[in-house]
């Protein structure tokens, strides 16, 4: 006990010699690290298998799709260590290279739930060019198969997180681009 008290007094002396700099450590903030994109899912899915004529990529029946003529809720499941105060996503058009970013409002340093789900809304007539002002949140979406679709392109999803202390995670991208289409539901 005496050694602990002496160490505490010694540490106080070291901190006091820092010229009045106050060091505050928030135990609720653990820097985010090791972000992994486990899966993503769109509110809308393909009613039948589709082969992309530009790339030859085959999308199975039930694959996620972004409907460019409708608001489309997109959720991502991630694993990470630490806490997340803001969660961000970037959509990048496969064919155009055009990108748009969205970051959530502060989430209050959410501890990893592994996996954790974050959601955002892609506004009509903007994918893969931009994302709407929808807020991210941890909510489930209802999946709806589209009746008809005309594919216009595809977009990659890249995610990144930020801790309350400003630490930014690695970025993680989807392996496959998500088709973007005009849909009939």
C-alpha positions as CSV (number, residue, x, y, z in Angstrom):
1,X,0.0,0.0,0.0
2,X,2.9,2.4,0.8
3,X,4.5,1.7,-2.5
4,X,1.3,2.5,-4.4
5,X,0.9,5.7,-2.4
6,X,4.5,6.7,-3.2
7,X,4.0,5.9,-6.8
8,X,0.9,8.0,-7.0
9,X,2.7,10.9,-5.3
10,X,5.6,10.5,-7.7
11,X,3.2,10.5,-10.7
12,X,1.6,13.6,-9.4
13,X,5.0,15.3,-9.3
14,X,5.7,14.3,-12.9
15,X,2.4,15.6,-14.1
16,X,2.8,18.8,-12.2
17,X,6.1,19.4,-14.0
18,X,4.3,19.4,-17.4
19,X,3.8,23.1,-17.1
20,X,0.1,23.1,-16.2
21,X,-1.0,20.7,-19.0
22,X,-4.0,18.8,-17.8
23,X,-4.2,15.2,-19.1
24,X,-7.8,13.8,-19.1
25,X,-8.4,10.2,-20.1
26,X,-11.9,9.1,-20.8
27,X,-12.2,5.5,-19.9
28,X,-15.3,5.2,-22.1
29,X,-13.2,5.7,-25.2
30,X,-11.2,2.8,-26.5
31,X,-9.7,3.6,-30.0
32,X,-11.3,1.7,-32.8
33,X,-9.2,-0.9,-34.6
34,X,-9.4,-4.0,-36.7
35,X,-12.6,-3.0,-38.7
36,X,-13.9,-5.8,-40.8
37,X,-16.8,-5.7,-43.3
38,X,-18.7,-9.0,-42.7
39,X,-21.6,-8.4,-45.0
40,X,-24.0,-5.9,-46.5
41,X,-27.6,-6.0,-47.4
42,X,-29.9,-3.8,-49.3
43,X,-33.6,-3.2,-48.7
44,X,-34.2,-4.5,-52.3
45,X,-33.0,-7.7,-53.9
46,X,-32.9,-9.2,-57.4
47,X,-36.0,-11.3,-58.4
48,X,-33.8,-13.5,-60.6
49,X,-30.2,-14.2,-61.4
50,X,-28.5,-11.4,-63.4
51,X,-25.2,-11.4,-65.4
52,X,-23.5,-8.0,-65.8
53,X,-22.6,-7.6,-69.4
54,X,-19.7,-5.2,-68.7
55,X,-17.9,-7.5,-66.3
56,X,-19.4,-10.9,-66.7
57,X,-20.2,-10.9,-62.9
58,X,-23.1,-13.1,-62.1
59,X,-25.4,-11.9,-59.3
60,X,-27.6,-14.7,-57.8
61,X,-31.3,-14.4,-57.3
62,X,-31.8,-12.5,-54.0
63,X,-28.6,-10.5,-54.3
64,X,-28.7,-6.9,-52.9
65,X,-29.5,-4.1,-55.4
66,X,-29.6,-0.3,-55.0
67,X,-32.8,1.0,-56.7
68,X,-31.8,4.3,-58.2
69,X,-35.4,5.5,-58.5
70,X,-36.3,4.7,-54.9
71,X,-34.9,5.5,-51.4
72,X,-32.8,2.3,-50.7
73,X,-31.8,1.4,-47.1
74,X,-28.4,-0.3,-47.0
75,X,-27.1,-2.0,-43.9
76,X,-23.5,-3.2,-43.2
77,X,-22.4,-5.7,-40.6
78,X,-19.0,-5.1,-39.2
79,X,-16.7,-6.5,-36.6
80,X,-14.3,-4.1,-34.8
81,X,-12.4,-3.7,-31.5
82,X,-12.8,-0.6,-29.3
83,X,-15.5,2.0,-29.6
84,X,-17.1,3.9,-32.5
85,X,-18.4,7.4,-32.2
86,X,-18.9,8.0,-35.9
87,X,-19.5,5.5,-38.7
88,X,-18.9,6.4,-42.4
89,X,-19.6,4.9,-45.8
90,X,-18.4,5.8,-49.2
91,X,-20.1,4.7,-52.4
92,X,-17.8,4.6,-55.5
93,X,-19.2,4.0,-58.9
94,X,-17.5,1.1,-60.5
95,X,-17.7,2.6,-64.0
96,X,-17.5,6.3,-63.3
97,X,-15.1,6.3,-60.2
98,X,-17.4,9.0,-58.8
99,X,-17.6,8.9,-55.0
100,X,-19.8,10.3,-52.3
101,X,-19.3,10.1,-48.5
102,X,-21.6,10.1,-45.5
103,X,-20.8,10.1,-41.8
104,X,-23.2,9.5,-39.0
105,X,-23.9,12.0,-36.2
106,X,-22.0,11.2,-33.0
107,X,-23.1,7.8,-31.7
108,X,-21.7,8.1,-28.2
109,X,-18.7,5.7,-28.3
110,X,-20.6,2.4,-29.1
111,X,-18.6,-0.6,-27.9
112,X,-18.2,-3.5,-30.3
113,X,-21.1,-5.9,-30.4
114,X,-19.4,-8.1,-33.0
115,X,-21.0,-8.0,-35.4
116,X,-22.6,-4.6,-35.3
117,X,-25.0,-3.3,-37.9
118,X,-25.0,0.2,-39.3
119,X,-27.5,1.5,-41.8
120,X,-27.9,4.4,-44.2
121,X,-30.2,5.5,-47.0
122,X,-29.2,5.9,-50.7
123,X,-31.5,8.7,-52.1
124,X,-33.3,8.3,-55.4
125,X,-31.5,9.2,-58.7
126,X,-28.1,9.6,-57.0
127,X,-26.5,6.1,-56.8
128,X,-23.7,5.4,-57.4
129,X,-23.1,9.1,-57.3
130,X,-24.1,10.1,-53.8
131,X,-25.8,9.1,-50.6
132,X,-28.8,10.8,-49.1
133,X,-28.8,12.6,-45.8
134,X,-30.2,9.6,-44.0
135,X,-28.7,8.9,-40.6
136,X,-26.9,5.7,-39.7
137,X,-28.3,3.6,-37.0
138,X,-28.4,0.0,-35.7
139,X,-31.7,-1.2,-37.1
140,X,-32.9,-4.1,-39.1
141,X,-34.3,-3.6,-42.6
142,X,-37.1,-5.4,-44.4
143,X,-35.9,-7.0,-47.6
144,X,-38.2,-6.6,-50.6
145,X,-37.6,-8.4,-53.9
146,X,-38.1,-6.0,-56.9
147,X,-40.5,-7.1,-59.7
148,X,-38.6,-5.5,-62.6
149,X,-35.2,-3.9,-62.9
150,X,-33.0,-2.2,-65.5
151,X,-29.3,-2.2,-64.4
152,X,-27.6,1.2,-64.9
153,X,-24.2,0.5,-63.3
154,X,-22.7,-0.8,-60.0
155,X,-21.1,0.7,-57.0
156,X,-18.6,-0.4,-54.3
157,X,-19.2,0.2,-50.6
158,X,-16.3,1.2,-48.4
159,X,-16.7,1.7,-44.7
160,X,-14.6,3.4,-42.0
161,X,-15.2,4.3,-38.3
162,X,-13.9,6.9,-35.9
163,X,-13.5,6.9,-32.1
164,X,-14.4,9.7,-29.8
165,X,-10.7,10.5,-29.4
166,X,-10.3,11.0,-33.1
167,X,-8.7,7.7,-33.9
168,X,-9.8,6.6,-37.4
169,X,-10.0,2.9,-38.4
170,X,-8.8,1.2,-41.5
171,X,-11.0,1.3,-44.5
172,X,-12.7,-1.8,-45.8
173,X,-14.4,-2.2,-49.2
174,X,-16.9,-4.6,-50.5
175,X,-15.4,-7.3,-52.7
176,X,-18.2,-7.1,-55.2
177,X,-19.9,-4.0,-56.6
178,X,-23.7,-3.7,-55.9
179,X,-25.8,-3.3,-59.0
180,X,-27.6,0.0,-59.3
181,X,-30.9,-0.1,-61.2
182,X,-34.2,1.4,-61.9
183,X,-36.7,-0.9,-60.1
184,X,-40.3,-1.7,-60.2
185,X,-41.8,-3.0,-56.9
